[in-house]
Amino acid sequence: MTSVANEPWFRDRKLQAVLAILNRDGGEARVVGGAVRNSLMGIPVSDMDIATTLPPEEVARRVEEGGFKSVPTGLQHGTVTVVVEGVPFEVTTLRRDVATDGRHAEVEFTDDWRADAERRDLTINALYADAKGEVHDYVGGLPDIESSTIRFIGEASRRIEEDYLRILRFFRFFAYYGKGRPDPEGLKACAAARSKLGQLSAERVWSETRKLLSAADPFRALLWMRTAGVLTEILPETEKWGIDAIPSLIEAERRFGWTPEPMLRLAAIVPPDAGRLSAMAERLRMSGAERQTLMDYANYPHLNRDVSGPKLRALFYRHGVQGAVMRARLGIANLVGKGDDADNLSGIAAFNSILETALGWQKPQMPVKGGDLIAAGMPAGPKIGETLSRLEDQWIESDFRLGREELLAALAKLDKDQPG
């Protein structure tokens, strides 16, 4: 029988302590989902979820008697988070669906492991490891793990009707774990139900999309999403712009050791139009930081690969570096995709120099403040701001070399240059 008993994460004393408490006096608990799946696929395990036959109130009572903390994170769905020495374990009572509407499910608790497995979305996510580490498979997940097949449990269209977010989860898990072509039945069901994605909250759609864009190589998943009409449904901005920039971006990430960034990958497949990207960020309810990232990218001045020295530093000072970093990386990726001839390699080196400068940039502080001008005899008023702006221009043109005394000395010349 397939087992995870020898895996370091399974032998961890904190996990074993939780399992021991839940597995006595008629209760049963098993590790479920991602930890089992990843372990069998040779992928690092992070979070560990536990399923149990015990009702949530009994889970809370037992773990607190055992000296651990319980947090009622989702009692209506049977979920209690157990915290052991700062490590959280999400413990959920076995469930079966009573009613679903494509967004939410009404559940009832059960002690039937098969019923709990059959209500889950994908076969590879419905594997259970018992207290001995033996893996239980009720839905054909083990052979799908062997073949890296992403497949819905039971009838694909029915699984999707229960929660339309499963359309995006199908492609997201394909991006992380799938090989070859997607399961035909699943792909067909996703295409047929794609219009239902509009019934979901924007936050859920964007969260799932962001996770997909964070995969090591999401290109095949994006390609099949476009083929099924799903990509256009959630990101209509990509329809004419296309996803062809992704393979060269992935190659650039590998070649230069960049950490995959979902916002950069998103920028690669949407037009750099500030108005459209602002509307997209609003539609998807992105965070303020994510929206700002897109705006910095879209509004950044054209970044010529030959710009350097004082002009480059002036660009950074006036417009920041986040947009420059994104444009430089996309410029590098574009050239990587064109091949390794001399001109492309020269361009890559130039953009890499811009990127290195941007990543090490620390914005200098203007040496002169409004108070300095008042102390020098200038009356308070609009002229203060105008003068500071002109002094700042001189300071930038000097490549930030002029000091406070030199800038104050320039005041007299500024006054002479004033008309009339």
C-alpha positions in Angstrom: 0.0 0.0 0.0 1.2 3.5 -0.8 2.6 5.2 2.4 4.0 8.5 3.5 5.1 7.1 6.9 8.8 7.8 6.3 8.4 11.4 5.1 10.0 13.9 7.5 6.8 16.1 7.6 4.7 13.1 8.6 7.0 12.2 11.4 7.0 15.7 12.8 6.2 15.5 16.5 3.7 18.5 16.3 1.7 16.8 13.6 1.8 13.5 15.4 0.7 15.1 18.7 -2.4 16.5 16.9 -3.2 13.1 15.3 -2.8 11.3 18.6 -5.3 13.5 20.3 -7.8 13.2 17.5 -7.4 9.4 17.0 -8.3 8.2 20.4 -11.6 7.4 22.0 -13.4 6.5 18.8 -12.2 9.5 16.7 -10.2 9.2 13.5 -8.1 11.8 11.8 -6.1 11.7 8.6 -3.9 14.2 6.8 -5.6 15.2 3.5 -4.9 17.1 0.3 -1.8 19.0 -0.5 0.6 17.5 1.9 -0.2 14.0 0.7 -0.3 15.0 -3.0 3.0 16.9 -2.9 4.8 14.2 -1.0 3.8 11.6 -3.6 4.9 13.9 -6.4 8.2 14.7 -4.8 7.3 18.3 -4.2 8.1 20.1 -0.9 5.3 20.1 1.7 4.3 23.3 3.5 0.7 23.4 4.9 -0.8 20.3 6.5 -4.6 19.9 6.5 -6.3 17.3 8.6 -9.7 15.7 8.1 -11.5 14.1 11.1 -14.7 12.2 12.0 -15.0 14.3 15.1 -17.4 17.4 15.1 -15.6 20.7 15.5 -16.7 21.3 19.1 -15.1 18.0 20.1 -11.9 18.9 18.1 -11.6 22.1 20.0 -12.3 20.5 23.4 -9.7 17.7 22.8 -6.9 20.0 21.7 -7.4 22.5 24.4 -7.4 19.7 27.0 -4.2 18.6 25.4 -2.6 22.0 26.0 -2.9 23.4 22.5 -4.7 26.4 21.1 -7.8 26.1 19.0 -9.1 28.9 16.8 -12.7 28.6 15.4 -11.8 29.7 11.9 -14.8 28.2 10.1 -17.1 26.4 12.5 -20.1 26.5 10.1 -17.9 24.5 7.6 -16.5 22.3 10.4 -13.0 23.9 10.5 -10.9 24.5 13.6 -7.3 25.7 13.4 -5.1 23.9 15.9 -1.9 25.8 16.8 1.0 23.8 18.2 4.1 25.7 19.1 3.2 28.4 16.7 2.5 26.0 13.8 -1.1 26.0 12.5 -3.0 22.8 11.5 -6.4 23.2 9.8 -8.7 20.4 11.1 -12.0 20.0 9.3 -14.8 17.6 10.0 -15.8 15.2 7.2 -18.6 16.7 5.1 -21.0 16.0 2.4 -22.7 18.7 0.3 -26.4 19.2 0.9 -26.9 22.1 -1.6 -24.7 24.2 -3.9 -25.2 27.2 -6.0 -22.0 27.6 -7.9 -20.4 29.9 -5.3 -21.2 28.4 -1.9 -22.1 25.0 -0.5 -24.4 24.0 2.3 -22.8 21.1 4.1 -23.6 18.5 6.7 -21.1 16.6 8.8 -20.5 12.9 8.3 -18.2 10.1 9.3 -18.0 8.7 5.7 -14.6 9.1 4.2 -15.7 8.3 0.7 -18.5 10.9 0.9 -16.0 13.5 2.0 -13.6 12.5 -0.9 -16.4 12.6 -3.5 -17.3 16.2 -2.7 -13.8 17.5 -3.3 -12.7 19.0 -6.7 -9.8 17.1 -8.2 -8.7 13.5 -7.7 -5.1 14.4 -6.7 -6.5 16.6 -3.9 -8.6 13.8 -2.3 -5.9 11.5 -0.9 -5.8 10.8 2.9 -2.9 9.5 5.0 -4.0 7.8 8.2 -2.2 7.7 11.5 0.2 5.0 10.2 0.9 7.0 7.0 -1.0 4.7 4.7 -2.7 6.5 1.8 -6.4 6.0 1.2 -7.7 6.7 -2.3 -11.4 6.7 -3.0 -11.6 8.5 -6.3 -8.6 7.4 -8.4 -6.1 10.0 -7.3 -3.1 7.7 -7.1 -3.0 6.8 -10.8 -3.6 10.4 -11.7 -0.6 11.4 -9.6 1.5 8.7 -11.4 0.5 10.2 -14.8 0.4 13.9 -13.7 -3.2 14.1 -14.8 -5.5 16.8 -13.5 -9.0 15.4 -13.4 -12.2 16.3 -11.7 -13.8 13.8 -9.3 -16.8 12.1 -11.0 -18.6 14.1 -13.6 -16.6 17.3 -14.5 -19.6 19.4 -15.3 -21.3 18.5 -12.0 -18.2 19.4 -10.0 -18.0 22.8 -11.7 -21.7 23.5 -11.2 -21.0 23.1 -7.4 -18.4 25.9 -7.5 -17.5 27.7 -10.7 -14.1 28.7 -9.2 -13.2 25.1 -10.0 -12.8 26.2 -13.6 -9.8 28.3 -12.6 -8.6 25.7 -10.1 -8.5 23.1 -12.9 -6.1 25.3 -14.9 -4.1 26.4 -11.8 -3.4 22.8 -10.8 -2.6 21.9 -14.4 0.0 24.7 -14.3 1.6 23.3 -11.1 1.2 19.5 -11.5 -0.1 18.6 -14.9 1.7 17.2 -17.9 0.8 16.7 -21.6 -2.7 17.8 -22.5 -5.4 18.6 -20.0 -8.1 16.0 -19.3 -10.5 16.3 -22.3 -13.7 16.0 -20.2 -12.5 18.6 -17.8 -11.4 21.0 -20.5 -14.7 20.7 -22.3 -16.7 21.3 -19.1 -14.6 24.4 -18.3 -15.2 25.8 -21.7 -18.9 25.2 -21.5 -19.3 26.9 -18.1 -16.8 29.7 -18.6 -19.5 32.4 -18.7 -20.4 31.4 -15.1 -17.2 32.9 -13.8 -18.9 36.2 -13.8 -21.0 35.0 -10.9 -18.0 34.7 -8.6 -16.6 37.5 -6.5 -13.8 39.4 -8.2 -11.5 38.7 -5.2 -11.9 34.9 -5.6 -11.2 35.2 -9.4 -8.1 37.3 -8.9 -6.7 35.3 -6.0 -6.9 32.1 -8.2 -5.5 33.9 -11.2 -2.6 35.3 -9.2 -1.8 31.8 -7.9 -1.8 30.4 -11.4 0.5 33.2 -12.6 2.9 32.3 -9.7 3.5 28.7 -11.1 7.0 27.9 -12.2 5.8 27.8 -15.9 2.1 28.8 -16.4 2.4 29.0 -20.2 0.7 25.7 -21.1 -2.1 26.4 -18.7 -2.6 29.9 -20.1 -2.6 28.5 -23.6 -5.4 26.0 -22.8 -7.3 28.7 -20.9 -7.2 30.8 -24.1 -8.2 27.8 -26.2 -11.2 27.2 -23.9 -12.2 30.8 -23.9 -11.6 31.0 -20.1 -8.7 33.5 -20.3 -10.7 36.0 -22.3 -13.5 35.6 -19.8 -11.4 36.7 -16.8 -8.8 38.9 -18.6 -10.4 40.3 -21.8 -7.4 42.6 -22.0 -5.3 39.7 -23.2 -7.6 38.9 -26.1 -5.7 40.9 -28.8 -2.4 41.3 -26.9 -1.8 37.6 -26.5 0.4 35.4 -24.3 3.3 34.9 -26.6 5.7 36.9 -24.3 5.4 34.3 -21.5 7.8 31.6 -22.8 10.6 34.1 -23.2 9.9 35.6 -19.8 10.1 32.2 -18.2 13.4 31.6 -20.0 14.7 34.9 -18.8 13.7 34.1 -15.2 15.6 30.8 -15.4 18.6 32.3 -17.1 19.0 35.2 -14.7 17.6 33.7 -11.5 14.7 36.0 -11.2 12.0 35.1 -8.7 8.8 34.5 -10.6 6.5 37.6 -10.1 2.8 37.2 -11.0 2.4 41.0 -11.6 5.3 41.0 -14.1 3.8 38.0 -15.9 0.4 39.8 -15.9 2.1 42.9 -17.4 3.6 40.7 -20.1 0.1 39.6 -21.4 -1.8 42.9 -21.2 -1.4 46.2 -23.1 0.6 48.8 -21.2 -2.3 51.2 -21.3 -2.9 53.0 -17.9 -6.6 53.5 -18.4 -7.3 49.8 -19.3 -5.0 48.5 -16.5 -6.6 50.8 -14.0 -10.0 49.5 -15.0 -8.8 45.9 -14.8 -7.3 46.4 -11.3 -10.7 47.9 -10.2 -12.7 45.1 -11.8 -10.6 42.4 -10.1 -10.5 44.2 -6.8 -6.7 44.1 -6.7 -4.9 45.5 -3.7 -3.7 49.1 -3.7 -0.1 47.9 -4.0 -0.9 45.7 -7.0 -2.8 48.5 -8.7 0.2 50.8 -8.1 2.6 48.3 -9.6 0.5 48.2 -12.8 0.3 52.0 -12.9 4.0 52.4 -12.3 4.6 50.1 -15.2 2.0 51.6 -17.6 2.9 55.2 -16.9 6.7 54.8 -17.0 8.4 56.7 -19.8 9.8 54.7 -22.7 13.0 53.0 -21.4 15.6 53.0 -24.1 18.2 50.3 -23.6 21.0 52.8 -24.3 20.0 55.2 -21.5 22.6 55.3 -18.7 24.5 57.6 -16.4 23.0 60.9 -15.3 20.0 60.5 -17.6 19.2 57.2 -16.1 19.5 58.4 -12.6 17.4 61.4 -13.4 14.7 59.1 -14.8 14.8 57.1 -11.6 14.6 60.2 -9.4 11.6 61.6 -11.3 9.7 58.4 -11.9 10.8 55.8 -9.4 12.3 52.4 -10.2 9.5 49.9 -10.0 8.3 50.7 -13.5 11.8 50.7 -14.8 12.5 47.3 -13.2 9.5 45.8 -14.9 10.2 47.4 -18.3 13.9 46.4 -18.2 12.9 42.8 -17.4 10.3 42.6 -20.1 12.9 44.2 -22.5 15.4 41.5 -21.5 12.8 38.8 -22.0 11.8 40.1 -25.4 15.4 39.9 -26.5 15.9 36.5 -25.0 13.1 35.3 -27.2 14.7 36.6 -30.3 17.9 34.5 -30.0 21.5 35.0 -29.1 22.9 37.1 -32.0 25.3 39.9 -31.2 22.8 42.7 -31.2 20.4 40.9 -28.9 23.1 40.0 -26.5 24.3 43.6 -26.4 20.7 44.7 -25.7 20.3 42.2 -22.9 23.6 43.4 -21.3 22.4 47.0 -21.6 19.0 46.2 -20.0 20.7 44.2 -17.3 22.9 47.2 -16.5 19.8 49.3 -16.2 18.2 46.6 -14.0 21.2 46.3 -11.7 21.3 50.1 -11.3 17.6 50.3 -10.5 17.7 47.5 -8.0 20.6 49.3 -6.1 19.1 52.8 -6.4 18.6 54.8 -3.3 16.8 58.1 -4.0 18.9 61.1 -2.9 17.3 63.8 -0.7 17.2 67.3 -2.1 19.7 69.3 0.1 17.6 72.5 0.2 14.2 72.9 1.9 11.6 75.6 1.9 12.9 76.8 5.3 16.3 77.4 3.9 14.9 79.8 1.4 12.9 81.7 4.0 16.0 81.9 6.2 17.8 83.4 3.2 15.2 86.2 3.1 12.6 84.9 0.6 9.1 85.7 1.8 6.7 82.8 2.3 4.4 82.1 -0.6 4.1 80.5 -4.0 7.6 81.7 -5.0 9.1 79.2 -2.5 7.8 76.2 -4.4 8.7 77.7 -7.8 12.2 78.4 -6.7 12.7 75.0 -5.1 11.6 73.4 -8.3 14.1 75.4 -10.3 16.9 74.5 -7.8 15.9 70.9 -7.9 16.2 70.9 -11.7 19.8 72.3 -11.4 20.6 69.7 -8.7 19.3 66.8 -10.9 21.2 68.2 -14.0 24.4 68.1 -11.8 23.8 64.4 -11.3 22.9 65.3 -7.7 26.4 66.6 -7.0 25.5 70.2 -6.0 25.4 70.6 -2.2 23.3 72.8 0.0 25.7 75.8 0.0 26.1 75.6 -3.8 22.3 75.6 -4.3 21.7 78.5 -1.9 24.5 80.4 -3.7 22.5 79.9 -6.9 19.6 81.8 -5.5 21.1 85.2 -6.5 21.5 84.1 -10.0 17.9 82.8 -10.1 16.7 86.2 -8.9 18.8 87.9 -11.7 17.3 85.6 -14.3 13.7 86.6 -13.2 12.2 89.0 -15.8 11.6 92.6 -14.9 
